[in-house]
Amino acid sequence: MVPPPVAESLTGRRNPARLILAGIVFLLPIIFFALFYIYPLGSILRLGLIPEGVLDTAALTQLFTDGYLLRVLWFTTWQAMVSTVLTLLLAFPGAYVLARYRFRGKTAVRTLATLPFVLPTVVVAAAFVALIGPSGVINTWLRDLFALEAAPIRLNQTVWIILAAHVFYNYSVVLRLLSAYWQNLPPSMTQAAQMLGASPRRVFFEVTLPLLRPAITSAATLVFIFCFTSFGVIVILGGPRFATLEVEIYRQALNLFSLPLAAALSLWQIIFTFILMWVYTRTQARVGQTVKAISRGAVERAVKKPREKIFVFGNVVLIVMLIGAPLYALVVRSFRGRSGFTTAYYQALFTNRDDSLFFIPPGEAILNSVLIALVAMALSVSLGLLAAQALTRWERETNGRKPIGTTLLARGLDALLMLPLATSAVTIGLGYLIAFGQSPFNWRASLLMLPIAHAVVAVPFVMRAVLPGFRGIQPALREAAAILGAGGWRVWWEVDWPLIRRPILVGAVYAFTISLGEFGTSIFLARPERPTMPLAIYRFLGQPGALNYGQALAMSVLLMLVCAVAFLAIEHFRFGNEGEF
């Protein structure tokens, strides 16, 4: 006799109680995102357009009429463009090396090159301060070498250190996207052009470059988005001289208390980023349709010729120096005091001096971040699992030619949960500040606001991590287990769980790491007496004194180590060879 659940799946009959339960499960992520994402953005829209209960577009048009704001918009745009071009130029040769050559240590180089993207922006900023700041490793070495009194390299609070940090932060994005796409281009196309007499230069510009255009456009768009919405790098390294739209939103809201103007700027920020994300998703779709995956052995070749050895070795050195130098400087500088090697900065993290500006020891900032990250991880993993399971079920029903409404619901839920990727953390933080500081949801003082905001940012990553696991579960396996007498929980434990536990772990690590390093939302929502690690680093860097500076570097090293270990865990437990990102 076929058990009822299996009989229902085979005959097409549905249990009304299970349908109601499935509907409730489906509604949980929607309700969560409607309340903690759509509602805050709606509050920004209302305040930006209807500040006094009547339609008023004065604040909205101020971006294009006020001279200062026009300069902010211009700086936001051109620095993003220059950062994108520099990143593409530097990463292009490295992408070719990783895509076409086989050499010892290639996996380690690829892993190192990807590490910066998972680092919090405050850690990246602190690393560049440690490398080329006034008391950084390079300036200290040059002063000692040439007996100089002042730092010879003065890049702090200049546009050059901002551009360098952006290149460092986004290099891995271009390298990974281009190398993955380039690796799937069959070499037969370029070989055919060479056999017809085309020179290497002509082959590159007339064959290779046009084929790479979708991947180049996709990578450039993504990097431009990240640089256009840059906040932590600008506010720490740029100082008061430079401001992007993100930084200006923060200043208008928290420094000048001009919430209507901050809301209007956020509206423009949302519009710009949504347009850019639309371009990115369309180009990504083209990337997925243009070429099919082929084996690495068919395209990779050994490094044999002297010219190839110089080219490969030079690019590997560039990658190691570009990525490794700031991180090395951060670690070295955190252990260097006036008298040489010291662990005083790390020891000071767990003490509270009488003259400290903190109301609590910095060690408690670490504890706050960990607790917030654990709560955010639990929320985002739960919501991501529910959403991924619903999407997988609807995809299978769509393949079975179920009503079109099922497809629309699936696509709608997928799009809703991915929207935070197109929304800056500063905008989300401002939305919470406006929406939950008044009735009917006066929750701004709640300790749960910060982990909830972090969960909103992390859910898209969790969902994309666990979707491959759910898609790998064959319905026939579940039905066979049920036919053999296994109950619902046993089927889940013995069939579903072995296939989804690795993706769940990847999603959980993603969520924990994102929350631990989140800076944009935290600067709006964290209580002064309960700072997180990124906020503590920001405060320490903004205060004079060698001890404050050393504590900022020490805490940055700890945060970097946690993110590095998390990244290695993600790479190890990733489901399959391809991700959902």
C-alpha positions in Angstrom: 0.0 0.0 0.0 1.3 3.5 -1.0 1.5 5.9 2.0 -0.9 8.8 1.8 1.7 11.6 1.1 3.2 9.6 -1.8 -0.2 8.6 -3.1 -1.1 12.3 -3.2 2.1 13.1 -5.1 1.5 10.3 -7.6 -2.2 10.9 -8.2 -2.1 14.7 -8.0 -4.4 15.0 -5.0 -3.5 17.5 -2.3 -4.2 17.5 1.4 -5.9 20.7 2.3 -4.2 20.9 5.7 -0.8 20.6 4.0 -1.7 23.2 1.5 -2.6 25.6 4.3 0.7 24.8 6.1 2.6 25.3 2.9 0.9 28.6 2.4 1.8 29.8 5.9 5.4 28.7 5.3 5.4 30.6 2.0 4.1 33.7 3.7 6.7 33.9 6.5 9.6 35.2 4.3 7.2 37.5 2.4 5.8 39.0 5.7 9.3 39.4 7.0 10.6 41.3 3.9 7.4 43.3 3.6 7.8 44.6 7.2 11.6 44.9 7.4 12.5 45.8 3.8 9.5 47.2 1.8 8.1 49.2 4.7 11.4 51.0 5.5 11.9 51.8 1.8 8.4 53.1 1.7 9.1 55.3 4.7 12.0 56.8 2.8 9.8 57.4 -0.2 7.1 59.0 1.9 9.6 61.3 3.7 11.4 62.2 0.5 8.2 63.1 -1.4 5.7 64.0 1.3 7.7 65.4 4.2 4.8 67.5 5.6 1.9 65.4 4.4 1.8 67.2 1.1 3.6 66.4 -2.1 6.9 68.3 -2.1 9.7 67.6 -4.6 12.0 70.4 -3.5 14.3 68.0 -1.6 14.2 65.5 -4.5 15.3 68.1 -7.1 17.9 69.6 -4.8 20.5 67.0 -5.9 20.5 68.7 -9.4 20.2 72.3 -8.3 22.5 72.5 -5.2 26.1 73.1 -6.2 27.6 71.1 -3.3 25.3 68.1 -4.0 26.1 68.2 -7.7 29.8 68.0 -6.8 29.0 65.0 -4.5 27.1 63.3 -7.4 30.0 64.1 -9.8 32.6 62.7 -7.4 30.5 59.6 -6.7 30.2 58.9 -10.5 33.8 59.7 -11.7 35.6 57.9 -8.8 33.4 54.8 -9.5 34.3 55.0 -13.2 38.0 55.4 -12.6 38.0 52.6 -10.0 36.2 50.3 -12.4 38.6 51.0 -15.3 41.7 50.6 -13.1 40.3 47.3 -11.7 39.6 45.9 -15.2 43.0 46.8 -16.5 44.8 45.3 -13.6 42.7 42.1 -13.4 42.5 41.4 -17.1 45.9 39.7 -17.4 45.5 37.8 -14.2 42.1 36.5 -15.4 43.8 35.2 -18.5 46.5 33.5 -16.5 44.0 31.7 -14.2 41.8 30.7 -17.1 44.4 29.4 -19.6 47.5 28.2 -17.7 48.1 25.3 -15.3 50.8 25.9 -12.7 51.7 24.9 -9.1 49.9 26.9 -6.5 47.2 28.1 -8.8 44.4 27.2 -6.3 46.2 29.1 -3.5 46.6 32.2 -5.8 42.9 32.1 -6.7 41.9 31.8 -3.1 44.1 34.7 -2.0 42.8 36.8 -4.9 39.2 36.2 -3.8 39.8 36.9 -0.1 39.4 40.8 -0.2 35.8 40.6 -1.4 34.7 38.9 1.9 36.5 41.4 4.1 34.5 44.2 5.7 35.2 47.7 4.3 36.5 48.9 7.7 39.2 46.2 7.6 40.2 47.2 4.0 40.4 50.8 5.1 42.4 49.9 8.2 44.8 47.8 6.0 45.5 50.7 3.7 46.1 53.0 6.7 48.6 50.4 8.0 50.3 50.2 4.6 50.6 53.8 3.3 49.2 55.9 6.1 51.4 58.5 7.9 52.5 55.8 10.4 52.2 52.9 7.9 54.7 50.3 7.1 55.9 51.9 3.9 56.3 55.4 5.4 58.1 54.0 8.5 60.5 52.0 6.3 61.3 55.0 4.1 61.8 57.3 7.1 64.2 54.8 8.7 66.0 54.2 5.4 66.6 57.9 4.5 66.5 59.4 8.0 63.5 61.5 7.3 61.5 63.4 9.9 58.1 63.4 8.1 56.3 60.7 6.1 57.4 61.0 2.4 54.2 59.4 1.1 51.1 61.5 2.0 48.1 59.7 0.5 45.9 59.7 3.5 42.6 61.5 2.9 43.4 61.8 -0.9 41.5 60.3 -3.8 44.5 58.1 -4.6 44.2 56.0 -1.5 40.4 55.7 -2.2 41.1 54.4 -5.7 43.7 52.0 -4.4 41.4 50.6 -1.8 38.6 50.2 -4.4 40.9 48.3 -6.7 42.0 46.1 -3.9 38.4 45.4 -2.8 37.0 44.7 -6.3 39.9 43.0 -7.9 38.6 39.6 -7.0 35.2 40.3 -8.5 36.7 41.0 -12.0 39.3 38.2 -11.6 36.7 35.6 -10.7 34.0 36.6 -13.2 36.4 37.0 -16.2 38.5 33.9 -15.5 35.5 31.7 -15.1 34.0 33.0 -18.4 37.3 32.9 -20.2 37.9 29.3 -19.2 34.7 28.3 -20.9 35.7 29.9 -24.3 36.9 27.0 -26.5 40.4 27.7 -27.8 39.5 26.4 -31.2 38.1 29.8 -32.1 41.4 31.7 -31.7 43.3 28.8 -33.2 41.1 28.9 -36.3 41.8 32.7 -36.6 45.5 32.1 -36.3 45.5 29.4 -38.9 43.8 31.9 -41.3 46.8 34.2 -40.8 45.5 36.6 -38.2 48.2 38.1 -35.9 47.9 37.6 -32.1 46.8 41.2 -31.7 44.1 40.9 -34.4 42.9 37.7 -32.8 42.6 39.3 -29.5 40.7 42.4 -30.7 38.5 40.7 -33.3 37.8 37.3 -31.7 38.6 37.1 -28.0 37.5 40.6 -26.9 34.1 40.4 -28.6 33.5 37.0 -27.0 34.5 38.4 -23.6 32.3 41.5 -23.9 29.3 40.1 -21.9 31.6 39.1 -19.0 33.5 42.4 -19.1 30.2 44.3 -19.1 28.9 42.2 -16.2 32.0 42.6 -14.1 32.4 46.3 -14.9 28.7 47.0 -13.9 29.1 45.1 -10.6 32.3 46.9 -9.7 30.8 50.3 -10.6 27.8 49.5 -8.3 30.1 48.7 -5.4 32.2 51.8 -6.0 29.2 54.0 -6.6 27.7 52.9 -3.2 31.0 53.0 -1.4 30.7 54.1 2.2 33.2 52.7 4.6 36.3 53.2 2.4 35.2 56.9 1.7 34.3 57.8 5.2 37.5 56.4 6.8 40.1 57.0 4.1 38.6 60.1 2.5 37.9 62.0 5.6 35.8 65.2 5.5 37.1 66.2 2.0 35.3 63.6 0.0 31.8 62.3 0.0 29.8 59.9 -2.1 26.0 59.9 -2.1 26.3 57.2 0.6 28.4 59.4 2.8 26.2 62.4 2.2 23.1 60.5 3.2 24.9 59.5 6.5 26.0 63.1 7.1 22.6 64.6 6.4 20.8 62.1 8.6 23.1 61.8 11.6 25.2 64.9 11.6 22.9 67.6 10.2 19.6 65.9 11.2 18.1 66.7 7.8 16.0 63.5 7.3 13.9 64.8 4.4 17.0 65.6 2.3 18.7 62.3 3.4 15.5 60.5 2.3 15.5 62.3 -1.0 19.1 61.4 -1.7 18.4 57.8 -0.7 15.6 57.7 -3.3 18.0 58.8 -6.0 20.5 56.2 -4.7 17.8 53.5 -4.9 16.9 54.5 -8.5 20.5 54.6 -9.6 21.4 51.2 -8.1 18.2 49.5 -9.3 19.0 50.6 -12.9 22.6 49.4 -12.5 21.4 46.0 -11.1 19.0 45.6 -14.0 21.9 46.1 -16.4 23.9 43.6 -14.4 21.2 40.9 -14.3 20.6 41.2 -18.1 24.3 40.9 -18.8 24.6 38.0 -16.4 21.8 36.2 -18.3 23.8 36.7 -21.5 26.9 35.4 -19.8 25.0 32.2 -18.9 23.6 31.7 -22.4 26.6 32.5 -24.5 28.9 29.6 -23.8 28.7 26.2 -22.2 31.0 24.9 -19.5 33.9 22.8 -20.7 36.5 20.9 -18.8 39.6 22.7 -17.6 41.9 20.2 -19.2 40.6 21.2 -22.6 41.7 24.9 -22.2 44.5 24.9 -19.6 48.1 24.4 -20.7 51.4 24.0 -18.9 53.8 26.9 -18.7 56.7 26.0 -21.0 58.1 28.9 -23.0 60.3 31.5 -21.3 57.9 34.3 -22.4 55.0 32.4 -20.8 56.9 31.8 -17.6 57.7 35.6 -17.3 54.1 36.5 -18.0 52.6 34.0 -15.6 55.2 34.7 -12.8 54.7 38.5 -13.2 50.9 38.2 -12.8 51.2 35.9 -9.9 53.6 38.3 -8.2 51.2 41.2 -9.0 48.3 39.3 -7.4 50.2 38.4 -4.3 51.6 41.9 -3.8 48.3 43.7 -4.6 46.3 41.5 -2.2 49.0 40.5 0.3 50.7 43.8 0.9 47.9 45.6 2.7 46.9 42.5 4.7 50.6 41.9 5.7 51.0 45.5 6.7 47.8 45.3 8.8 49.2 42.3 10.8 52.7 43.7 11.1 51.6 47.1 12.2 49.2 45.7 14.8 52.3 44.1 16.6 54.6 47.1 16.3 54.9 49.7 19.0 57.3 52.5 19.6 59.9 50.2 21.1 59.4 47.3 18.6 57.3 44.2 18.8 54.4 44.3 21.3 51.1 42.7 22.1 49.9 45.7 24.1 47.3 46.6 21.5 45.6 43.2 21.7 45.8 43.2 25.4 44.1 46.6 25.5 41.1 45.3 23.6 40.0 43.5 26.8 40.6 46.4 29.2 38.8 49.7 29.7 40.9 52.7 30.4 39.6 55.6 32.5 40.2 58.0 29.6 38.6 55.8 27.0 35.7 57.2 25.0 34.0 53.9 25.2 31.5 53.2 27.9 32.4 49.5 27.7 35.6 47.7 27.1 36.4 47.1 23.4 36.2 43.3 24.1 32.5 43.8 24.7 32.2 45.2 21.2 33.6 41.9 20.0 31.0 40.0 22.1 28.2 42.3 20.8 29.2 41.6 17.2 29.3 37.8 17.8 25.9 37.8 19.5 24.3 40.0 16.8 25.8 37.8 14.1 24.5 34.6 15.7 20.9 36.0 15.9 21.2 37.4 12.3 22.5 34.0 11.1 19.6 32.1 12.7 17.0 34.5 11.2 18.5 34.5 7.7 19.2 30.8 7.5 15.6 30.0 8.6 14.1 32.5 6.1 16.5 31.4 3.4 15.6 27.7 3.9 11.9 28.4 3.7 12.2 30.5 0.6 14.6 28.1 -1.1 12.3 25.2 -0.4 9.3 27.1 -1.7 11.2 28.1 -4.9 12.4 24.6 -5.5 8.9 23.1 -5.1 7.4 25.7 -7.5 10.2 25.2 -10.1 9.4 21.5 -10.1 5.7 22.2 -10.4 6.4 24.6 -13.3 8.4 21.9 -15.1 5.3 19.7 -14.6 3.2 22.3 -16.5 1.3 23.6 -13.5 -0.7 26.8 -13.6 1.2 30.0 -14.6 0.3 31.6 -11.3 2.8 29.2 -9.6 5.6 30.5 -11.9 4.7 34.1 -11.1 4.7 33.5 -7.4 8.1 31.8 -7.6 9.6 34.5 -9.6 8.1 37.2 -7.4 9.4 35.6 -4.2 12.9 35.2 -5.8 12.9 38.8 -7.0 11.7 40.1 -3.6 14.4 38.3 -1.6 17.1 39.4 -4.0 16.2 43.1 -3.8 18.5 43.9 -0.8 21.5 43.2 -3.1 20.4 46.3 -5.1 20.0 48.4 -1.9 22.9 49.9 0.0 23.3 49.2 3.7 23.2 52.9 4.4 19.8 53.2 2.7 18.5 50.2 4.7 19.8 51.8 7.9 18.2 55.1 7.1 14.9 53.4 6.4 14.9 51.7 9.8 15.8 55.0 11.4 12.7 56.6 9.8 10.2 53.7 9.8 10.8 52.3 13.3 11.2 55.5 15.2 7.5 56.3 15.3 4.2 54.6 15.5 2.8 52.1 14.7 6.2 50.3 14.9 8.3 52.3 17.4 11.0 49.6 17.7 14.2 51.6 17.0 15.4 51.1 20.6 14.9 47.3 20.4 18.1 45.2 20.5 16.6 43.1 17.7 16.6 45.8 15.1 20.3 45.4 14.2 20.3 41.6 13.8 17.1 41.9 11.8 18.7 44.5 9.5 21.7 42.3 9.1 19.5 39.3 8.3 17.7 41.3 5.5 21.1 41.9 3.9 22.2 38.2 4.4 19.1 36.4 3.2 19.9 36.7 -0.5 23.3 35.1 0.1 21.8 32.3 2.2 19.2 31.5 -0.4 21.6 31.4 -3.2 23.9 29.1 -1.2 21.1 26.6 -0.3 19.2 26.5 -3.6 21.6 24.1 -5.3 21.2 21.7 -2.4 17.4 21.7 -2.7 17.6 21.4 -6.4 19.8 18.3 -6.0 17.1 16.4 -4.1 15.3 14.1 -6.5 11.6 13.7 -5.7 11.9 10.0 -6.6 14.3 9.4 -3.7 11.7 10.9 -1.2 8.9 8.9 -2.7 10.9 5.7 -2.6 11.7 6.3 1.1 8.1 6.9 1.8 7.0 3.8 0.0 9.4 1.8 2.2 7.6 3.1 5.2 9.7 6.1 6.3 7.7 8.9 7.9 8.0 12.6 7.0 10.7 13.4 9.5 12.7 10.3 8.7 12.6 11.1 5.0 13.8 14.6 5.7 16.6 13.3 7.9 17.9 10.5 5.7 17.2 11.9 2.3 17.0 15.7 2.4 19.5 16.5 5.2 22.6 14.7 3.7 22.1 16.8 0.5 21.4 20.2 2.0 23.6 20.2 5.2 26.7 21.5 3.3 24.8 24.3 1.5 23.1 25.2 4.8 26.5 25.4 6.5 27.8 27.6 3.6 24.7 29.9 4.0 25.1 30.1 7.7 28.8 31.1 7.4 27.9 33.7 4.8 25.3 35.2 7.1 27.5 35.2 10.1 30.4 36.8 8.2 28.2 39.4 6.6 26.7 40.4 9.9 30.0 40.5 11.7 31.5 43.0 9.2 28.4 45.0 8.5 29.1 48.7 8.8 26.5 50.7 6.9 23.4 49.6 8.8 25.3 49.4 12.1 26.3 53.1 12.1 22.6 54.0 12.0 21.1 51.4 14.4 23.8 50.4 16.9 23.4 51.9 20.4 26.4 54.0 21.5 26.9 51.8 24.5 26.7 48.7 22.4 29.1 49.2 19.5 29.9 46.4 17.0 33.5 45.6 15.9 33.3 47.7 12.7 32.0 50.7 14.7 34.7 50.2 17.3 37.4 50.2 14.6 35.9 53.3 13.1 35.9 55.1 16.5 39.4 54.1 17.3 40.7 55.2 13.9 39.0 58.6 14.4 40.7 59.3 17.8 44.3 60.5 18.2 46.9 58.5 20.1 49.1 55.5 19.3 47.0 53.2 21.6 43.7 54.0 19.8 45.3 53.5 16.4 46.9 50.2 17.6 43.6 48.9 19.0 41.9 49.7 15.7 44.5 47.6 13.8 44.4 44.8 16.3 40.6 44.5 16.1 40.8 44.7 12.3 43.2 41.7 12.4 40.8 39.7 14.5 37.9 40.5 12.2 40.1 39.7 9.1 41.0 36.3 10.6 37.4 35.4 11.3 36.4 36.4 7.7 39.3 34.5 6.2 38.5 31.3 8.1 34.8 31.7 7.1 35.8 32.2 3.5 37.9 29.0 3.6 35.0 27.1 5.1 32.7 28.5 2.3 35.1 27.3 -0.4 35.4 23.9 1.2 31.8 23.2 1.8 30.4 24.8 -1.3 27.9 22.6 -3.1 29.4 21.5 -6.4 31.7 23.5 -8.6 29.3 26.3 -9.5 27.7 28.8 -7.2 24.4 30.7 -7.3 26.1 34.1 -7.3 
